[in-house]
Amino acid sequence: MSESAVDARPAAVESTSPVGEWTGDTKAIADYWNAHIHDLSIATHPIGSREFFDELEEYRFDKLRYLPKLVDFGGYAGCSLLEVGCGVGIDLARFARGGAKVTGIDLASVSIELARKNLAAHDVSGELRVMNGEDMTFADGSFDVVYAHGVLQYSADPARMVREIHRVLRPGGRAIMMVYNRRSWLKLMSAVMKVPLEHEDAPFIRTFTRGEFRSMLRPFGEFRIVPERFPVATRLHKGVKAFLYNKVFVGAFNVLPKFMVKWSGWHLMAFARK
């Protein structure tokens, strides 16, 4: 079941992005994400506080229980790591706590300012910039690792972003990317239960088949795709639909043989090497 987007721009955060210099699709995407903070609706602590970021992190890694199993956030100590579309820096802070030398970029200046507060609250450092992931200003071969979880599907030109990720990686560098799976359980549940997908109102939201994702990954010398994010109980929705989803669907889905549901994960994770 989807997690609905919430309009909320914290008044205390000033926009410092070059949105005035951007036009068309890029400006529309920046404007949208400056007005939507991911998972804000579950927060109960003041925006920008240490407790606020910890609450978002706890919720994120409960919903995405697979992520720390697949991604070794502590395994990149000493590596230069770029996150494209870093948001408020939840994952970026984990990489930084693990010893990576982190850089985060995002089109949304509100997110970048909150990411700065997040890193400071957790006593880690990193470089943060408002930048378009489809047209990065970094030199070729700048990073050991590039991480882009949940950003390609909201891009105006995801294939171009993949090429940029490949460009800024050093030879032998690794990329970790995620897109939404068109042939997934969540896409089906959204249609059956008439619940919109998360951020369905964004300027762009795309889903991909495995074949389409493979085609985008062709610049890389090697890659593998892993389907993930299978159903867990939702905290956001209430009422009959939430009861049926949490008590009936989630339980029934999780007892199905793995071979039957293996490729239906909502997230297609790619692990690639340049």
N, C-alpha and C positions, 0 to 999 in steps of 0.2 A: 504494500500500500504506500502511496506517495506521502511525502512530507511537504505540506503546503508552504509556498513562499510567503514571506511577511515583509511588507513595506516598512522600513524603519531606518532612517539615517540619523545617527546620533548627532544632536545639535552641537556637541562640544568638539566635534572633529571637523576641521576646516578642509575643504577640497584644495589640493595643491597640484592636481593633475593638469596636463596640457590639453584638457578636453576642448578648450577654445580653438586649439590648432587642429583638432581632429574633425572629420566630417563623415557624413554618411553612416555606414554600418559600424565603424569603429566608435563613433560618438554615441550611437544608439546603445551599443553594448556597454560602454563606460557609464552612461547615464543610468542604465538599468541596474548594474551592479553597485553603483554608488547609492542606490536606493534600496538595495536588498542585501541584508547580511545573512549569510547562510546559517540556518538553525537558530536564529535569534529567538524564535517563539518559545523555545524551551528554557531560556535564560531567566533566572530569578534574581541575579546579582547585578549591581550597577555595571553598565557597559564600560569596558576598559579596565575593570578591576582584575586582580589576580584570580579571584573567585569566579568571575565571569568567564575567563579563559579556561579555567580548570573544569567548569561546568560544561562548556562546549566540547572540550576534549573528551570528557567522560561519556557524553552522549554520542559523540562521533564514533568512538571506538567500541561502544556497545552496539550501535547500529551496524558498524562495519567491522564485525569481530574478526573477519578474515584478514584484515589489512596488516596488523602487526605479525601475523603468521607468515604472510607472503613477503612483506617488506621488512628487512632488518634495519630499523631506524638507528640502531647503534653500530651498524656494520660499516660505516663510511668515515670513521675517524680520520682526520687529516686530509680528506678528499674535498675538492671544490665542488659544491653541489648547488645547482640552480633549480628552484621551483618556479615553474611557469603557472600563473594563476594561483598565487599562494593564499589568496583570501586574507583572513585575519591571522594566518601563520600557525595554525594548530599543528599541522604536520611538519612545517618548517622548524618550529621550536623543538620538536622531537628529534629531528636530524641534528640540530645544533646541540642539544643536550647529549647526543651520542658522539659529539666531537667533530662533526663535519663543519667545514668552512662554508657557511650558507649564504646564498643570495636569493632573494625573492622578488618576483615582479608580478604586477597585476595592473589591469586597466583602471581599476577603481582606487582612487586616492583615499577614500574612506577606509578601505580595507588595508591599504599600506600603512596608514597612520595607526590603525588598531594593531596591525602586526608588529609595529615598532614597540607599542606598549606591551604586547604579549612577550616579545623577546626580553624586554627590560624586566618585566615582572618575574620571569624565570631565570634571570641573571645569565643570559646568554647573548651573544652578539651576532650580527649579520648585516649584510648590505641589503637595503630595500629600495626599490625604484618603481615608479609608475612607468610602465612600458607595455607596448603591444607585442604579445608573443608571436604574432605573425610577421613582425618586422623588428627584430631585436637589434640593438646597437652594439652588442658584444662582438668581439673579434672571433674569427673562425677558431675552433679548438680551444675555447676558453675554460671548459668545465670537464671534470671527470665523470659527473653524473648529472642528468637532467630528469626531473620528476614533474609529471603533469597529470595529476589525478583529478578527473572531473572537469577539465577545461576545454578539451578539443571539441566536445559536442556542443558547446556554446559559442564556438568560434564562427566567424563569417566564412573562413576558408581553412578548415582543419588540415587539409593536405599541405597547405603552405606552412602551417604551424609545425607540422611534423618535419618538413624539410628544414625549417629554422632550427628545430631541436637537434636534428642531425648535424647541421652546420656548426653549431656552437660547441658540440662535443669534440673532445680530443680523439684521435685514432685509438680505438680500443675502449673508448668510454661507453658507459651504460645509460640507457634511457628506460624509465618506468612510466608507462602511460595507461590511462583508463578511458574507455568510452562506454556508452550505453548500448546494450544488446537489443536489437529490434525483435529478436525471437526469444523473449524472456518471459518468465512467470509474471513479472511486475507489469509489463506491457499488457498482458492478457487480463490481469486483475483490474488494471485501470479501466479497461474497456468494459469488463463485465460489471464492475461495481460502480462505474461512472464516477470515479474519483480522479481528478486531473493529476498528471505527473508533476513532480516537483519542478518548479520554475518553468512550467509549460507556457507561461506568458512572456518568457524571455525573447529578445529579438531573434535569436536563433536557438533551436534545440533540435539535435539530430540523434537518430539511432542508427546503428550499423550492424550489418551481418558480419560474421567472421571473415567472409571473403572480402568484403569491402575494407575491413580493417587491415587485413593482410596486404591488400593493394596499396594502402597508404604507407605501410611499413617497408615497402620495397627499397627505399634508400639504404636501409640497414643491412649489414653483412649477415646477421643472424637475428632471429627473434622467435619468441614463443608467446602464444596467447592462452591465458588461463581465465575461464569464466568463474565469476564469484558473485558475492552478495546474494545469498539465498534468504528466504523469509525469516525475520525475527519479529517478535511482537512490537507493535507500534505504541508509543507513549502519547502521541499527539491527538489521535482521533478518538472520539467517544461514540457512545450509542450502539445501535444494532449492528451497523457495518463493522465497527471496531471489534465488537464481541465475536461476530462471525469470522472475521479475519484472524484475530488473536487466538480464539479458542478452537475454531474448527479448521480453517485453512492452514495456519502455520503448523499445527500438530499433524494434520494429515499429510502435508507436503514433506515433513521431515521424517516420516516413516516410509516414504516411497524408496524403492531401490535406487541407489546412486546412479546406475547406468541409465535410468529413465529420465533423470533431471539434470544430469551432468552439464549439459550445454545450455541450460535455461537461466543461468545467473544473469542478473540485471547488469552487472559490470563485466566488461571484457578487459582484463588486465594484460598489458603487453610488456614483456621484458626483452629489451633489444640491446645489441652491441654494434657499435660503429666499426 
